[in-house]
């Protein structure tokens, strides 16, 4: 299952005039209504239950179908071919016109340093009751004022990653806008881990060597009433006053879930 938005099948077909119908027309008014139970469609044979692809080594020159952009992407700010085998995300300054700032039905006040308003956040839905993702990120080309890392968010958000301030990379977690400070970071490559378990308890970890992980940040509720569910994400952004745009490269996103494993994983 995916956390948040519910996905389900409805019966559908075409009437004698060639018009599509969906659901069941209970009162004969020509309008189909959703049904809670329905026979499975006959597709000719039985297929094993499987899940969508989730983990990604970014070895293709196109994104897998499990990924989506949190907002309309700016294609000049991401690439799978500039460094083959890695996903490159380039930082773009947040502005009051970016993200969901212009969506009137979402009453979230604009905050410059908020992932809700960041460009080019690449996401996929959380699945199962227990799930986690481990990410390898090259931060050697980050620039002053840039934030980059991995996020778990819905109505509320949190992320863990790096911030570059006064020429120094710092390990930080941001939980609903509150920063938690980790140590200064001296290397190029950092490993990040996101984990979540029912009913909604995200946890963030970082590692220097990819083996020993240290937790950073408090517990929080991600909020399961968000209109698009709960999502894992990869991100980078600048604040508006940034003078230069850096980038980060992601080597892999490795996903684990207590649900059935996707084929090939």
Secondary structure, DSSP 8 states (H G I E B T S, - for coil): -BSSS------EEE-TTS-EEESB-SSSSS--B--S-------SS----------B---SSS--TT-EESS---GGGEESTTTTTSEEEE--B--TTSTTTT-TTS-----TT-GGG-S--EEEE-BSSEEEEEEEEE-TT--TTEEEEEEEESSSEEEEEEEEETTEEEEEEEETTEEEEEEEE-SSEEEEEEEEETTT--EEEEESSSSS-EE-S------TTSTT--EEEEEEEE-TT-SS--EEEEEEEEEEESS---TT-
